[in-house]
Amino acid sequence: MVMDGAVSRDGSCGILKRMMIKILRDAVQQAETWPQEDQEELAEYAREIEARRTGVYIMSDEERAAVRRGLAQADRGEFVPDELVAEADKRHDQ
């Protein structure tokens, strides 16, 4: 039985954990050479995985700014016309 990171008699759980940690570290190290756009995409995947595991999604700065812009538009009474919403609903139902 393995508890709190303890290793089974044959050491297999500890070995697997170390292998996974190395794989993850290697992937992150490789990602450091990628263009910023690709690094941001990887970070977004990580946020989505964390949200799925914890039930808490942490918005990126870009998402937070978009929400602020949307709320400011709503405060100014700037809404999408009902006709446009109806058209989008029709496309979604197909």
CYANA upper distance limits for C-alpha pairs under 8 A (distance plus 0.5 A):
  1 MET  CA      8 SER  CA      6.78
  2 VAL  CA      6 ALA  CA      5.82
  2 VAL  CA      7 VAL  CA      6.40
  2 VAL  CA      8 SER  CA      6.34
  2 VAL  CA     13 CYS  CA      8.17
  3 MET  CA      7 VAL  CA      8.38
  5 GLY  CA     14 GLY  CA      7.88
  6 ALA  CA     14 GLY  CA      7.91
  7 VAL  CA     11 GLY  CA      5.74
  7 VAL  CA     12 SER  CA      7.52
  7 VAL  CA     13 CYS  CA      6.11
  7 VAL  CA     14 GLY  CA      5.80
  8 SER  CA     12 SER  CA      7.00
  8 SER  CA     13 CYS  CA      6.83
  8 SER  CA     14 GLY  CA      8.25
 11 GLY  CA     15 ILE  CA      6.85
 12 SER  CA     16 LEU  CA      6.64
 13 CYS  CA     17 LYS  CA      6.62
 14 GLY  CA     18 ARG  CA      6.65
 15 ILE  CA     19 MET  CA      6.60
 16 LEU  CA     20 MET  CA      6.66
 17 LYS  CA     21 ILE  CA      6.65
 18 ARG  CA     22 LYS  CA      6.62
 19 MET  CA     23 ILE  CA      6.62
 20 MET  CA     24 LEU  CA      6.63
 21 ILE  CA     25 ARG  CA      6.58
 22 LYS  CA     26 ASP  CA      6.44
 23 ILE  CA     27 ALA  CA      6.63
 24 LEU  CA     28 VAL  CA      6.73
 25 ARG  CA     29 GLN  CA      6.57
 26 ASP  CA     30 GLN  CA      6.60
 27 ALA  CA     31 ALA  CA      6.57
 28 VAL  CA     32 GLU  CA      6.88
 29 GLN  CA     33 THR  CA      8.00
 30 GLN  CA     34 TRP  CA      7.79
 31 ALA  CA     38 ASP  CA      8.42
 31 ALA  CA     39 GLN  CA      6.77
 32 GLU  CA     39 GLN  CA      7.75
 34 TRP  CA     38 ASP  CA      6.63
 34 TRP  CA     39 GLN  CA      6.79
 35 PRO  CA     39 GLN  CA      6.94
 36 GLN  CA     40 GLU  CA      6.61
 37 GLU  CA     41 GLU  CA      6.80
 38 ASP  CA     42 LEU  CA      6.80
 39 GLN  CA     43 ALA  CA      6.73
 40 GLU  CA     44 GLU  CA      6.67
 41 GLU  CA     45 TYR  CA      6.89
 42 LEU  CA     46 ALA  CA      6.82
 43 ALA  CA     47 ARG  CA      6.74
 44 GLU  CA     48 GLU  CA      6.73
 45 TYR  CA     49 ILE  CA      6.71
 46 ALA  CA     50 GLU  CA      6.63
 47 ARG  CA     51 ALA  CA      6.55
 47 ARG  CA     57 TYR  CA      7.39
 47 ARG  CA     58 ILE  CA      7.38
 48 GLU  CA     52 ARG  CA      6.67
 48 GLU  CA     57 TYR  CA      7.54
 49 ILE  CA     53 ARG  CA      6.71
 50 GLU  CA     54 THR  CA      6.46
 50 GLU  CA     55 GLY  CA      8.32
 50 GLU  CA     56 VAL  CA      8.01
 50 GLU  CA     57 TYR  CA      7.88
 51 ALA  CA     55 GLY  CA      5.48
 51 ALA  CA     56 VAL  CA      5.24
 51 ALA  CA     57 TYR  CA      5.07
 51 ALA  CA     58 ILE  CA      7.94
 52 ARG  CA     56 VAL  CA      7.98
 52 ARG  CA     57 TYR  CA      8.49
 59 MET  CA     63 GLU  CA      6.23
 59 MET  CA     64 ARG  CA      6.51
 60 SER  CA     64 ARG  CA      6.65
 61 ASP  CA     65 ALA  CA      6.63
 62 GLU  CA     66 ALA  CA      6.75
 63 GLU  CA     67 VAL  CA      6.74
 64 ARG  CA     68 ARG  CA      6.79
 65 ALA  CA     69 ARG  CA      6.71
 66 ALA  CA     70 GLY  CA      6.68
 67 VAL  CA     71 LEU  CA      6.63
 68 ARG  CA     72 ALA  CA      6.61
 69 ARG  CA     73 GLN  CA      6.71
 70 GLY  CA     74 ALA  CA      6.74
 71 LEU  CA     75 ASP  CA      6.61
 72 ALA  CA     76 ARG  CA      6.81
 73 GLN  CA     77 GLY  CA      6.81
 73 GLN  CA     78 GLU  CA      5.57
 73 GLN  CA     79 PHE  CA      7.78
 74 ALA  CA     78 GLU  CA      5.90
 74 ALA  CA     79 PHE  CA      6.91
 80 VAL  CA     84 LEU  CA      7.19
 80 VAL  CA     85 VAL  CA      7.44
 81 PRO  CA     85 VAL  CA      7.13
 82 ASP  CA     86 ALA  CA      6.63
 83 GLU  CA     87 GLU  CA      6.77
 84 LEU  CA     88 ALA  CA      6.77
 85 VAL  CA     89 ASP  CA      6.65
 86 ALA  CA     90 LYS  CA      6.78
 87 GLU  CA     91 ARG  CA      6.92
 88 ALA  CA     92 HIS  CA      6.66
 89 ASP  CA     93 ASP  CA      6.68
 90 LYS  CA     94 GLN  CA      7.12
